[in-house]
Amino acid sequence: MIRASGNTTDNSSRTAGRSPFRSLLGAVLAVVVILYAASWALGAWVNRHNLTLDVVDIQSPQCLQLKLDALSRSTGFKVVLLGDSVVAGRALEKQGDPAWRQHNLAELLQQRLQTLLPQQHVQVVNLAMDGALPADLESTAAAIARCKPDAVVVDVGLRSFSRDFAGPGEQHSRPWLAQFDDQTLPTATRPAEALATRIDVAVENAGGQIVPLYTYRDFLQRRFLGGPPAEALARLRDRTAAWLGAPQPSAAAEADDPAMLMLKMMHRYASVDLAADNPQAAAFERLLDRLSRESPLVVAFYAQEDRTQIGDVLSLSRYEPLREQLDALIQQHNRTGRFSYLGSIPGLQPSNYLDLTHVNRQGHELMADAIATQIARMTEHRGTR
């Protein structure tokens, strides 16, 4: 009996020793199950309301991937917008338009196309990014190919060909885009990014794989807060300070100073060139080659500057030849009925501009009218061949 009692004591000790580990393991498994359940519920809610089709400031690979997934799921006539802030349309928000998502190019173009193509279910997905460069667009175009869009719309502007964006670390506005879909790019054209950047992207991707909830974080923050919580709080602070008449922080004041912005713009335009050794010009040519080969329909247009302001940043004697050179470069790809270059959008007046390049709601309506008409014409021509 004594021996049996000893065995009982030993078994109890071993059981007690294992209890903390089992408790910890159970807690970890419970957390994982809860996170996956929350991810599933959140994903179902986001997809049910098509939230990932809403325009946001795309600043992470997870955010872009969510939009590509939504594009892949879409049915009917799918149109993708590629470009910079002119197409993204967030300048409307910054000018105080609370309904800017309904007044920007993506929504207006969808409405126009649905009217012109009533037999189709039209879905326009805006993948434009503030400050996007040709190298960014090249990477994005490689990623959208597998989503099989029916038409791609891309805007072009001289600013993005500035030599300011020619350095090894300056060729992408978002470094993660350099390898977002680089398996589809020729090895010789893949940008060499810093090891730290590749590690950051790998960690973020791993986070999304392990905890799917992480994938939605950046998109939802930008959709409902306009950015990370810290940035949202900073904007609220600045608006409160402005309402109270308090002086703005020096950094914010300097960033919004018109004179500083003008000097920066002058420097950008002064270093614009379309030479073959300019990485952005080379990326742009590869972009046009890819789109003309892979996309059923391509419509490109020039993001026209306000003619009354362009002389303040670049002399017309230099501006006009650059425009002619860019137009000629694009027209080289207009070899089939699947590619169309509109040039400048007709009808834009100085009163349509918010600044040198961004247009107001009426300007977006003019862009939508011109692009929708061209897509409908090309679609009709393709259907009658």
N, C-alpha and C positions, 0 to 999 in steps of 0.2 A: 504493500500500500504506500509505503514511503517512496518507493521508486516511481510508482504511478503518479504520486503527487508531484514528484520532481519533474516528470515528463510534462505534466499539465502546466507546471510553472514555466518550463522552457517554451512550450507551445504558445502560452499566453504572452511571453516576452517577445517571441518572434512576431506574433500577430500585432502586438503593440508597436513593434519597430517598423512594421510595414505600413501601418495606418497613415502616418503623415505623407508618405510617398503616394499611396493610393489616393489620398484626399487631394494632393496637389495635382496628380494626373487627372483625376475626375474634374477638378476645377478647370484645368486647361482645356479638356475636351468639351466641357460645358460652354466655355467662352468661345471656342472655335465653332461649335454648333450654333450658338446665338449669333455670331458674326456672319456665318454663312446664311442663316435664316434671314437676318436683317438685309444682307446683300441681295438675296433672292427677292424679298419683298420690295426693297427699294428699286431694284432693276425692273421688276414688273410694273411698278407705279410709273417710273420714268418712261418706259417703253409704251405703256398704255396711253400716256398723254403726249407722246412724241416730243418730249422735252429736249432730247439731244439734237433735234432739228433746229432749235432756237439758236439765234446768233449770239455767240459769246466771244470773248477775247481768248483765242486758243493759245495757251501758254504751256501746255504739257503734252507728252505723247499719249497719255491716257485720255485727255480731252479730245484730241484728234481721232484716236481710235474709236471712241464712242460714236463720233459723227460718221466715220467710215462704216461702222457696223450698221448704223441707222440707214445709211445710203444703200448698203447691200440688201437690207430687208425691204427697202422701198420697192414698190411695183409701179408699173406704168411708165410714163415718159420722164426719165430722170435727168435733171440738169444740175451741173456742178459749177459753182462760181469760184474762180481762183483770182487772187489779187491782193492788194494792200488795203489800207484804211479807207480808200475811196469806195471800194466795193463792200468792205465790212460794215460801213455805215454808222459806226459808233460816234462819229463827229456830231450826228444829230442829237445823240444823248447828251454829249458835252455841251451842246447849245441849248439844252433845257427841254428837249422834246420828250415827254414821258412815254409816248407811244412810238418810239423810234424804231422798234422792231417791225411794226406794221407799216412804217413809212420808208423803209430802206429798200435797196434794189431787189433783194431776194424775194420778199413778200410781194412787191409790186410786179416783178417779172412773173412770178407764179400766177398771179391774178390775170395778167395780160395773156400769158400763154394758154391758160385754161379757157379763156374766151376764144382765142384763135384756133385752138386744137380741142374742140369740145368732145371729140371722140376718144381723147386720151385722158388718163388721170395723171396730171402734171405734179411733179415734186421737185422743188428747187432747194438745193442744199448749199449753204454759203460756207465755204472753207477759206474765205479771205482772212488775212491776218494783218493787224496793224504793223507797219514797217516791213512787210514782206519784200524779199529780194528775189531776183530770178533764180538763184540757187535754192531758195526755199520752195519756190513754185515747182522747180524741177523735181525735188524730192516728193512733194505732195502729188504731183502728176503721176509719178511712179506708183504711189500708193493707191490712187483712185482707179487705176487701170483694171484691177481685179473686181471692182464694184460695177463695172460695165455701165457707165453712164451713157445716155443717148446724146447728150450735148455737153460741151464744156465751154464756159465763157471765161475769158481772161483779160484783165486790164493791163495796160502798159504805161509806164511813166518814165521820164528821163532821169528823175532823181535816183532811181535804183541802180543806174549805171555809173554812179560816182566812184572815183578811185578810193574813196573812204572805205568802200566795202570790198577792196581787193586783197587785203592782207589775209594770211592763213586763219587768223582767229576772228575775222570780220565778215566772212562770206555768207554766213547764215545769221539771220536775226534771232533765231532760236537754235542754239548749238545742237540740241537733240535731233533736229530735223536732218542733220548730216548723215545720221545712220538709221533714221526711222524706217526707211525701206531700201537701204543701200544694197541689199542682195539683188535688186533689179537693175542697179546701175553698173556700167562697165567699170572694171577694177581701176582703170587709169583715171576715171573721173570721180572716184570716191574721195571726198575731202578727208584730210588727215586731221582729226580732232584730238584734243588733249586727252590723255588717259583718264584724268579726273572726270571729264565729261562723260566718257563711256561708262565709267564706274557708276556715276550718278544715274544714268539712264538704266543700267542693268539693275541697280537697287530698286528704282521706281517700278520697273517692269516686274521684278520679283515680288514686290509688295502687292501689286495687282493680282498676281497669280495666287499668292498665299491667302490673301484676304481680299476678295472681290470688292468689298465695300470701299477699299482704298481707290479703286478705279473711278468711282463716281465723285470722290471728294472734290477734286479741282473743278470739275465741270459744274457741280452744284454750287460751289462757292462763287464761281464767276457768273452763274446764271442768276442767283438770288442776292448776292452781296456785291457783285461787280468785281470781285477779286478775293484774295485771302482776307480773313477777318482783320488782320492788322492794317491792311490798306483801307478796308471799309471804315474802320474806326478813325484812321487818319483823315479820310475825306469828310467824315462827319464832324471831326474836330475843326477842320478848315472851314466848312460851311457854317458851323456855329460861330466861329471867330469872325467870319465875314458878316454874319447877321448882327453880331454884337458890335461890329465896327472895330474889332481888335486888330492890331497889325498881324499880317501873315508871317509865318516862319520864313527866314531868309532863303532857305533852299527852295521852298515852294514858290516864293515870289520870283526868284531867279529863273526857275523852270518855266514860269508863265510870262516872263517879261517879253513883250513884243520885240524889243530891240535885240535881245539875245537870240530869240527865235529867228529873226530875220538874218542875223549874222551867220547863224548855223546853216540856214537855207542857202545863203549866198555861197558859202564854202562848199556845200554839197554840189550845187549846180556848176560851180566853177571848175570842178574836177571831173565832170561828166565826159566820157568818151566811149565810143563803140568799137574800139580797136580789138583785133582778134586776141590780143594778150590780156585783155580785161576779163577776169574770171566771171564777172556777171554777164558780160556780153556772150561769152562762150556757153554759159549755163542757159542763157535765154535761147540761143540757137538750138541747143539740145532739147530744150523744152518744146519749142515749136516743131522740131523733127518728131519727137515722141507723140505729141498731140495729133499731128497731121497723119501719123501712121496708125495710131491706136483708137482714136475717138471717131465715132460716126459723124459727128458734126462739131466744128470748132468756130466760135465767134470771138474775135479779138477786137478790142477797141482801145483808143488812146485816152488816158485820163487827162483831158485837156485842162491846162492851167487857165486861170482868169487872165485874159489878154491885157486887162488894164493893170495887172500887178506883176506879170512875168518880167517886165523890164526893170523892176526893182531888184531882182536877184540875178538876172542874166541878160546881157544885151541881146536885142533881137537879131543883130548881125551874126551872133553865134547860135542863138536859139533856133532860127529857121533852118540853117544847114543841118543841125543835129536832128531836127524833126524829119527832114527829108531823108537823111541817112537811115534813121530808124524805120520810117515807112517803107523804104526800099528793101531793107533787110526782112521785114515781115512779109512783104509782097512776094518774096522769093518762095514762100511756102504756100502761096495761094495758087497751087497748081491743079487742084481738083475742086469739084463742087462741094467737098466736105469742109473746106476751110474758107472763112470769110473775114476780111479785115475792114472794119467800119471806119477806121481813123477816128477823128474827133466826133463826138456826139452832136448832131445838128440841133440847133435851137437854143443851146446854152447861152445865157446872157450874164453879164456881170452881177445882176441882181440875184442870180441863182447860187452865187458862191458864198460860203461861210468864211473862207480864207483863200489862199492861193490855189489850192487844189480840191478842197472838199466842197460838196454842193449840198443845198438844202433839199427839203422834201420835193419841191417842184423839179429840181435837178435830177433826183432819183427817178421821178416819173418820166422825164425825158429819156433817161438811159434805158429804163424798162421798155418804153415804147419802141425805141430804135432796135434794141436787141431782140425783143419778142417778134417784131415784124420780120427781122432777118432770119431768125430760127424757123418761124412758120413758113417763110418762103423757101428755105433750104429743105425743110421737111417735105413740103409739097412737091418740090422738084425731085427729091429722092424717090418719092412714092410714085411718080409718073414715069420714071426711067424704065 
